[in-house]
Amino acid sequence: MSRIRILLADDHPVVRAGLVGLLSSQPDFEVVGEAADGQEALRAVERLLPQVVLMDLRMPGMDGVSAIRQIRSRFPQVQILVLTTYDTDSDIVRAVEAGATGYLLKDVPREELFRAVRLCARGEAVLSPPVAARLLGRMRGPAEENLSLRELEVLALVARGLSNKEIARKLKISEATVKTHLLHTFSKLGVDDRTAAVTVALQRGLIRL
């Protein structure tokens, strides 16, 4: 069995030790390294090339968001799953926009954590329900606001039936970025899902099939 190589980045040794024990219980996981801050995480990624980094946000020196941005820039194949106690709107948005593949809170059930790691290893975006709700709520805004060119591009591909993963591959962006563009689009159009967004956009002549 091919095991998922995982790097842990958290400034609390007890938290890291607990995660090592938890993740090591899964036969398809291998914890290959640990880091106490963002700079250490960046060096460890360069040295170990993990598939998934479990990243805390608030760390001394280089914080998690800065580390996410640098890792994704230099090692785009490495997926980053934020695992933190912080669920403020700004933290969530900054992490997703920096390139995080997923965002979970530390009180997540272990099975949900295991599932998220496996999904992230495949490049699939993961947002825990409370995080997704906060992100969507923050991005709600006036329906009259214009869609950006990238948002229109993403929506046109949705209208053609492409999944988030397929759109990410076609546009050479992360799946999390696709999700962010869609959330912005839902907010601007005053809708709650992909089908409604496509319907409204077609009615307004924003996109064509």
N, C-alpha and C positions, 0 to 999 in steps of 0.2 A: 504494500500500500504506500502510495506517495504521500508524505506528510506535509502539512502546511507549516512553513517556517514562520515563526512569530517573534517579533521584538517588542519588549515592554518598555514604555517610557513614562515614568512616574517618579516624582521626587520623594515619595514615601516608601522606604524599604519594606515596611510591613505589608503595604498594599501590593508591592511587587511580589513578595514572597507568597502571599495569598493567591495571587493570580497564577503564579508558577504552579502551585499545587493544584489549583482548579483546572487549568488548561492541560496539565500533564495527565489528567485522568482520561483524556480523550486519545484514542490510539492514532488518530490522524493529525494530531497537533504536535509540534516540536517547538519549544521555547528556545531560541538560539542565542538570545542576549537580552541585556537589560540596560537602561539608561536612566539617569537621575535628572536630566534636563534636556532641553531641545538641542543644544550643541552636541552633547554626548549621543543623542539619538541620531543626529545627522552623520556623525562619524561611524556609529555602529551600523547604520544602513549601508554606508559605503563599504564597510569591511565585510559585513555578513550577508548583504542582499536578501533580507527576509521577504516573504510574500505579503505579510500583513504586519503593520505597526499598530499596537494598541497605545494610543497617545492621550495623556492627560493634557489639560489646557494651561492651568496655572502652575508654572514651574519657575524656579530662579534662573537668572540669566536669560537665555533664549526661551521664550514661552512656546506653548504648543502650536499656536496659529502660525508663528514665524517658522517653526520647524516644519509644519505641514507644507507651507508654501515652498520652502527650499527643497524639501524631499521630493515633492511632486514635480518641481522644475527640473531637478537633476536626475531623478529616478522615477519617471512616469509610470513604470510597470509596478511599482510598490504601492499597495493599497493602504490607506490609513483609516483606522476605526477609532474615533474619539471615544474615550471612556472617562467620564468626569462627573463630578458632583454639581457642576455649574450648568444651569438650564436657562440663563437669561437670554432674551431674544438676541442681543448683540453678540454674545458668545457663539450661539448656534449659527447665526448668519455668517459671522467672520470665519468660522471653521469650515463651513460648507463652501463659501466663496474661495477660500484658500486651497480647496481641493480635497477635503476629507471625503472619503467614500461612504462613511457612515458616522452616526452620532448616537451614543447610548449613555444613559446615566448609570452610575455605579450601583444603584439598587436594583438593576435589571436581574431577573431570574437567570440562573446559570444556563438553562437550556436555551434561553433567548440569546445569551451571549455566545454560546457555542454556534448557534445557527447564524448569527451575525458575522462571526469570524469566517465561517465557510462561505457565506454569500459574498463577503468582501474579497475573499481570496479569488473569487471568480469575476471580480470587478463590478458586482451588483451593489447598488446603493441601498443603505439600510438606515432608516430613521425610526427610533422607538416612537410609539404613538403619541406620548406627551410632547416630544420634541417636534414631531411633524405638525401637531396641532398649533404649537406656539409659532412655528415658522410660517405656517399658512396664515395665522391670525395677524402676525406682524406685517405680512406683505399685502394684506387687503388694503385697497386704496380706491380712488375715484375711477369709475369705469371709463371716463373720457380720456384718461391718460394714454398717450400713444405707445404702441408696442415698438420696441427697438428692432433693428434689422435682424439681429440674432434671434430674438423671440419669435419674429415672423418666420424665420427659417426653420426653427424647431417646430413651430405649430404646423407649418406646411408638411413637414415630414410625419408628424402625428396624423394629419389628415390622410396621408398615403398609407397609414396602417403600420408604421414602423414602431417598434418598442423603444423604450428609453435606451436600452443597451445598443440597439441598432443605430439609433440617432447619434449616440455618443461616438460610436465607431466611425460613422460617416462624416461627422463634423470634426473628428479628432479632438474631442473634449471628454472630460470625465462624465460618468453617468450622474454623479451628484450635481454637476453643473447643469446638465439637462434638466434635472428635477427642479433646480433653482429657477431656471428660465421659465419652466412651466408654472411654478408657483407665482412668479411675477405676472405671467400672462393671465392666470386665473384671477388674480387680484385686479388687474387692469380691466378685464372684461366683465368682472362681477359674476363669475361662475365658480363652480366647485369641482369640476372634473374635466377630463380630456374631451369627452363627447360634446359637452356643452360649449367648451371653448372653440372647438372646430365649427360647430353649428353657428355660433354668434359671429365668428370671423368670416365664415362664408356669407352670412346674411349681410354683413357690412362691407363685403368686397375686399377684405384684408388679404385673403388668400383665395386661390382657385384650385380646383381639383384637376 
